[in-house]
Amino acid sequence: MAFALDNYLQSGFDYVVFSSVVAMYEDIRRPILDAITAKDYTLAA
């Protein structure tokens, strides 16, 4: 999940919408977000 999100964020899209039942749990979501290396994005939860 982190790899796919990171690629989309680095591709220059204006918006990236990610929806996953699995990522609704903080203990799963946090490692995914921590693995993203893209810069200059805003997380809206």
PDB file with one MODEL, atoms N, CA, C and O in Angstrom:
MODEL        1
ATOM      1  N   MET A   1       0.818  -1.176   0.000  1.00  0.00           N
ATOM      2  CA  MET A   1       0.000   0.000   0.000  1.00  0.00           C
ATOM      3  C   MET A   1       0.869   1.250   0.000  1.00  0.00           C
ATOM      4  O   MET A   1       0.607   2.195  -0.744  1.00  0.00           O
ATOM      5  N   ALA A   2       1.899   1.254   0.831  1.00  0.00           N
ATOM      6  CA  ALA A   2       2.781   2.426   0.914  1.00  0.00           C
ATOM      7  C   ALA A   2       3.468   2.677  -0.424  1.00  0.00           C
ATOM      8  O   ALA A   2       3.600   3.827  -0.843  1.00  0.00           O
ATOM      9  N   PHE A   3       3.903   1.628  -1.091  1.00  0.00           N
ATOM     10  CA  PHE A   3       4.578   1.772  -2.383  1.00  0.00           C
ATOM     11  C   PHE A   3       3.655   2.420  -3.409  1.00  0.00           C
ATOM     12  O   PHE A   3       4.056   3.346  -4.113  1.00  0.00           O
ATOM     13  N   ALA A   4       2.437   1.938  -3.492  1.00  0.00           N
ATOM     14  CA  ALA A   4       1.479   2.485  -4.454  1.00  0.00           C
ATOM     15  C   ALA A   4       1.149   3.941  -4.141  1.00  0.00           C
ATOM     16  O   ALA A   4       1.135   4.780  -5.041  1.00  0.00           O
ATOM     17  N   LEU A   5       0.886   4.243  -2.879  1.00  0.00           N
ATOM     18  CA  LEU A   5       0.591   5.616  -2.494  1.00  0.00           C
ATOM     19  C   LEU A   5       1.769   6.540  -2.778  1.00  0.00           C
ATOM     20  O   LEU A   5       1.589   7.641  -3.296  1.00  0.00           O
ATOM     21  N   ASP A   6       2.949   6.100  -2.445  1.00  0.00           N
ATOM     22  CA  ASP A   6       4.155   6.903  -2.668  1.00  0.00           C
ATOM     23  C   ASP A   6       4.333   7.214  -4.154  1.00  0.00           C
ATOM     24  O   ASP A   6       4.660   8.344  -4.518  1.00  0.00           O
ATOM     25  N   ASN A   7       4.120   6.221  -5.007  1.00  0.00           N
ATOM     26  CA  ASN A   7       4.232   6.447  -6.451  1.00  0.00           C
ATOM     27  C   ASN A   7       3.204   7.459  -6.946  1.00  0.00           C
ATOM     28  O   ASN A   7       3.540   8.341  -7.737  1.00  0.00           O
ATOM     29  N   TYR A   8       1.975   7.347  -6.500  1.00  0.00           N
ATOM     30  CA  TYR A   8       0.948   8.309  -6.911  1.00  0.00           C
ATOM     31  C   TYR A   8       1.295   9.713  -6.421  1.00  0.00           C
ATOM     32  O   TYR A   8       1.164  10.679  -7.173  1.00  0.00           O
ATOM     33  N   LEU A   9       1.731   9.834  -5.182  1.00  0.00           N
ATOM     34  CA  LEU A   9       2.059  11.149  -4.628  1.00  0.00           C
ATOM     35  C   LEU A   9       3.234  11.789  -5.358  1.00  0.00           C
ATOM     36  O   LEU A   9       3.273  13.011  -5.506  1.00  0.00           O
ATOM     37  N   GLN A  10       4.174  11.002  -5.807  1.00  0.00           N
ATOM     38  CA  GLN A  10       5.333  11.536  -6.517  1.00  0.00           C
ATOM     39  C   GLN A  10       5.068  11.768  -8.005  1.00  0.00           C
ATOM     40  O   GLN A  10       5.911  12.332  -8.702  1.00  0.00           O
ATOM     41  N   SER A  11       3.916  11.342  -8.490  1.00  0.00           N
ATOM     42  CA  SER A  11       3.587  11.483  -9.910  1.00  0.00           C
ATOM     43  C   SER A  11       3.004  12.839 -10.267  1.00  0.00           C
ATOM     44  O   SER A  11       2.802  13.127 -11.446  1.00  0.00           O
ATOM     45  N   GLY A  12       2.733  13.664  -9.292  1.00  0.00           N
ATOM     46  CA  GLY A  12       2.256  15.010  -9.571  1.00  0.00           C
ATOM     47  C   GLY A  12       0.754  15.159  -9.718  1.00  0.00           C
ATOM     48  O   GLY A  12       0.288  16.186 -10.210  1.00  0.00           O
ATOM     49  N   PHE A  13      -0.009  14.175  -9.310  1.00  0.00           N
ATOM     50  CA  PHE A  13      -1.461  14.316  -9.339  1.00  0.00           C
ATOM     51  C   PHE A  13      -1.877  15.411  -8.361  1.00  0.00           C
ATOM     52  O   PHE A  13      -1.220  15.611  -7.339  1.00  0.00           O
ATOM     53  N   ASP A  14      -2.957  16.116  -8.665  1.00  0.00           N
ATOM     54  CA  ASP A  14      -3.470  17.133  -7.748  1.00  0.00           C
ATOM     55  C   ASP A  14      -4.073  16.492  -6.498  1.00  0.00           C
ATOM     56  O   ASP A  14      -3.915  17.000  -5.388  1.00  0.00           O
ATOM     57  N   TYR A  15      -4.758  15.382  -6.694  1.00  0.00           N
ATOM     58  CA  TYR A  15      -5.390  14.680  -5.577  1.00  0.00           C
ATOM     59  C   TYR A  15      -5.129  13.187  -5.697  1.00  0.00           C
ATOM     60  O   TYR A  15      -5.135  12.626  -6.793  1.00  0.00           O
ATOM     61  N   VAL A  16      -4.903  12.562  -4.564  1.00  0.00           N
ATOM     62  CA  VAL A  16      -4.814  11.106  -4.493  1.00  0.00           C
ATOM     63  C   VAL A  16      -5.770  10.685  -3.392  1.00  0.00           C
ATOM     64  O   VAL A  16      -5.596  11.056  -2.231  1.00  0.00           O
ATOM     65  N   VAL A  17      -6.770   9.919  -3.757  1.00  0.00           N
ATOM     66  CA  VAL A  17      -7.753   9.445  -2.787  1.00  0.00           C
ATOM     67  C   VAL A  17      -7.457   7.981  -2.508  1.00  0.00           C
ATOM     68  O   VAL A  17      -7.410   7.156  -3.421  1.00  0.00           O
ATOM     69  N   PHE A  18      -7.260   7.674  -1.240  1.00  0.00           N
ATOM     70  CA  PHE A  18      -6.962   6.309  -0.832  1.00  0.00           C
ATOM     71  C   PHE A  18      -8.021   5.874   0.167  1.00  0.00           C
ATOM     72  O   PHE A  18      -8.234   6.529   1.187  1.00  0.00           O
ATOM     73  N   SER A  19      -8.667   4.790  -0.130  1.00  0.00           N
ATOM     74  CA  SER A  19      -9.695   4.269   0.752  1.00  0.00           C
ATOM     75  C   SER A  19      -9.439   2.783   0.968  1.00  0.00           C
ATOM     76  O   SER A  19      -9.294   2.018   0.015  1.00  0.00           O
ATOM     77  N   SER A  20      -9.388   2.391   2.226  1.00  0.00           N
ATOM     78  CA  SER A  20      -9.150   0.987   2.541  1.00  0.00           C
ATOM     79  C   SER A  20      -9.730   0.656   3.905  1.00  0.00           C
ATOM     80  O   SER A  20      -9.523   1.390   4.872  1.00  0.00           O
ATOM     81  N   VAL A  21     -10.443  -0.429   3.977  1.00  0.00           N
ATOM     82  CA  VAL A  21     -10.975  -0.883   5.262  1.00  0.00           C
ATOM     83  C   VAL A  21      -9.833  -1.265   6.191  1.00  0.00           C
ATOM     84  O   VAL A  21      -9.914  -1.047   7.399  1.00  0.00           O
ATOM     85  N   VAL A  22      -8.782  -1.828   5.639  1.00  0.00           N
ATOM     86  CA  VAL A  22      -7.633  -2.252   6.440  1.00  0.00           C
ATOM     87  C   VAL A  22      -6.961  -1.058   7.106  1.00  0.00           C
ATOM     88  O   VAL A  22      -6.533  -1.152   8.256  1.00  0.00           O
ATOM     89  N   ALA A  23      -6.865   0.067   6.395  1.00  0.00           N
ATOM     90  CA  ALA A  23      -6.155   1.239   6.914  1.00  0.00           C
ATOM     91  C   ALA A  23      -6.973   2.049   7.909  1.00  0.00           C
ATOM     92  O   ALA A  23      -6.520   3.102   8.358  1.00  0.00           O
ATOM     93  N   MET A  24      -8.143   1.594   8.258  1.00  0.00           N
ATOM     94  CA  MET A  24      -8.927   2.345   9.240  1.00  0.00           C
ATOM     95  C   MET A  24      -8.398   2.157  10.664  1.00  0.00           C
ATOM     96  O   MET A  24      -8.799   2.885  11.571  1.00  0.00           O
ATOM     97  N   TYR A  25      -7.515   1.201  10.864  1.00  0.00           N
ATOM     98  CA  TYR A  25      -6.937   0.948  12.183  1.00  0.00           C
ATOM     99  C   TYR A  25      -5.587   1.642  12.299  1.00  0.00           C
ATOM    100  O   TYR A  25      -4.718   1.450  11.449  1.00  0.00           O
ATOM    101  N   GLU A  26      -5.403   2.445  13.339  1.00  0.00           N
ATOM    102  CA  GLU A  26      -4.196   3.244  13.517  1.00  0.00           C
ATOM    103  C   GLU A  26      -2.925   2.401  13.501  1.00  0.00           C
ATOM    104  O   GLU A  26      -1.926   2.817  12.916  1.00  0.00           O
ATOM    105  N   ASP A  27      -2.940   1.226  14.129  1.00  0.00           N
ATOM    106  CA  ASP A  27      -1.738   0.393  14.183  1.00  0.00           C
ATOM    107  C   ASP A  27      -1.348  -0.168  12.814  1.00  0.00           C
ATOM    108  O   ASP A  27      -0.214  -0.611  12.631  1.00  0.00           O
ATOM    109  N   ILE A  28      -2.259  -0.154  11.866  1.00  0.00           N
ATOM    110  CA  ILE A  28      -1.957  -0.551  10.490  1.00  0.00           C
ATOM    111  C   ILE A  28      -1.659   0.679   9.635  1.00  0.00           C
ATOM    112  O   ILE A  28      -0.749   0.661   8.806  1.00  0.00           O
ATOM    113  N   ARG A  29      -2.426   1.739   9.840  1.00  0.00           N
ATOM    114  CA  ARG A  29      -2.282   2.956   9.036  1.00  0.00           C
ATOM    115  C   ARG A  29      -0.938   3.651   9.267  1.00  0.00           C
ATOM    116  O   ARG A  29      -0.319   4.113   8.308  1.00  0.00           O
ATOM    117  N   ARG A  30      -0.479   3.735  10.504  1.00  0.00           N
ATOM    118  CA  ARG A  30       0.746   4.469  10.831  1.00  0.00           C
ATOM    119  C   ARG A  30       1.970   3.933  10.086  1.00  0.00           C
ATOM    120  O   ARG A  30       2.699   4.740   9.509  1.00  0.00           O
ATOM    121  N   PRO A  31       2.243   2.630  10.062  1.00  0.00           N
ATOM    122  CA  PRO A  31       3.402   2.140   9.298  1.00  0.00           C
ATOM    123  C   PRO A  31       3.303   2.426   7.801  1.00  0.00           C
ATOM    124  O   PRO A  31       4.318   2.660   7.145  1.00  0.00           O
ATOM    125  N   ILE A  32       2.097   2.407   7.266  1.00  0.00           N
ATOM    126  CA  ILE A  32       1.917   2.721   5.845  1.00  0.00           C
ATOM    127  C   ILE A  32       2.308   4.170   5.591  1.00  0.00           C
ATOM    128  O   ILE A  32       3.063   4.457   4.662  1.00  0.00           O
ATOM    129  N   LEU A  33       1.803   5.079   6.407  1.00  0.00           N
ATOM    130  CA  LEU A  33       2.117   6.498   6.229  1.00  0.00           C
ATOM    131  C   LEU A  33       3.586   6.790   6.501  1.00  0.00           C
ATOM    132  O   LEU A  33       4.183   7.631   5.828  1.00  0.00           O
ATOM    133  N   ASP A  34       4.171   6.115   7.466  1.00  0.00           N
ATOM    134  CA  ASP A  34       5.590   6.329   7.782  1.00  0.00           C
ATOM    135  C   ASP A  34       6.509   5.869   6.659  1.00  0.00           C
ATOM    136  O   ASP A  34       7.631   6.362   6.544  1.00  0.00           O
ATOM    137  N   ALA A  35       6.058   4.940   5.835  1.00  0.00           N
ATOM    138  CA  ALA A  35       6.881   4.410   4.749  1.00  0.00           C
ATOM    139  C   ALA A  35       6.844   5.277   3.492  1.00  0.00           C
ATOM    140  O   ALA A  35       7.606   5.045   2.554  1.00  0.00           O
ATOM    141  N   ILE A  36       5.970   6.263   3.472  1.00  0.00           N
ATOM    142  CA  ILE A  36       5.862   7.147   2.297  1.00  0.00           C
ATOM    143  C   ILE A  36       7.004   8.153   2.322  1.00  0.00           C
ATOM    144  O   ILE A  36       7.228   8.829   3.326  1.00  0.00           O
ATOM    145  N   THR A  37       7.722   8.246   1.209  1.00  0.00           N
ATOM    146  CA  THR A  37       8.860   9.155   1.131  1.00  0.00           C
ATOM    147  C   THR A  37       8.542  10.445   0.370  1.00  0.00           C
ATOM    148  O   THR A  37       9.372  11.353   0.329  1.00  0.00           O
ATOM    149  N   ALA A  38       7.366  10.536  -0.224  1.00  0.00           N
ATOM    150  CA  ALA A  38       6.967  11.739  -0.961  1.00  0.00           C
ATOM    151  C   ALA A  38       6.934  12.936  -0.012  1.00  0.00           C
ATOM    152  O   ALA A  38       6.696  12.793   1.187  1.00  0.00           O
ATOM    153  N   LYS A  39       7.173  14.094  -0.568  1.00  0.00           N
ATOM    154  CA  LYS A  39       7.159  15.340   0.217  1.00  0.00           C
ATOM    155  C   LYS A  39       6.035  16.231  -0.286  1.00  0.00           C
ATOM    156  O   LYS A  39       5.501  16.023  -1.376  1.00  0.00           O
ATOM    157  N   ASP A  40       5.686  17.216   0.513  1.00  0.00           N
ATOM    158  CA  ASP A  40       4.715  18.247   0.133  1.00  0.00           C
ATOM    159  C   ASP A  40       3.340  17.693  -0.202  1.00  0.00           C
ATOM    160  O   ASP A  40       2.770  18.013  -1.244  1.00  0.00           O
ATOM    161  N   TYR A  41       2.820  16.870   0.675  1.00  0.00           N
ATOM    162  CA  TYR A  41       1.442  16.432   0.522  1.00  0.00           C
ATOM    163  C   TYR A  41       0.721  16.684   1.839  1.00  0.00           C
ATOM    164  O   TYR A  41       1.354  16.737   2.893  1.00  0.00           O
ATOM    165  N   THR A  42      -0.566  16.836   1.788  1.00  0.00           N
ATOM    166  CA  THR A  42      -1.370  17.070   2.970  1.00  0.00           C
ATOM    167  C   THR A  42      -2.290  15.880   3.172  1.00  0.00           C
ATOM    168  O   THR A  42      -2.993  15.451   2.257  1.00  0.00           O
ATOM    169  N   LEU A  43      -2.272  15.364   4.372  1.00  0.00           N
ATOM    170  CA  LEU A  43      -3.130  14.227   4.713  1.00  0.00           C
ATOM    171  C   LEU A  43      -4.460  14.752   5.244  1.00  0.00           C
ATOM    172  O   LEU A  43      -4.486  15.526   6.201  1.00  0.00           O
ATOM    173  N   ALA A  44      -5.531  14.347   4.644  1.00  0.00           N
ATOM    174  CA  ALA A  44      -6.871  14.697   5.114  1.00  0.00           C
ATOM    175  C   ALA A  44      -7.545  13.409   5.564  1.00  0.00           C
ATOM    176  O   ALA A  44      -7.757  12.492   4.771  1.00  0.00           O
ATOM    177  N   ALA A  45      -7.871  13.356   6.822  1.00  0.00           N
ATOM    178  CA  ALA A  45      -8.467  12.129   7.353  1.00  0.00           C
ATOM    179  C   ALA A  45      -9.880  12.367   7.815  1.00  0.00           C
ATOM    180  O   ALA A  45     -10.537  11.442   8.292  1.00  0.00           O
TER     181      ALA A  45
ENDMDL
END
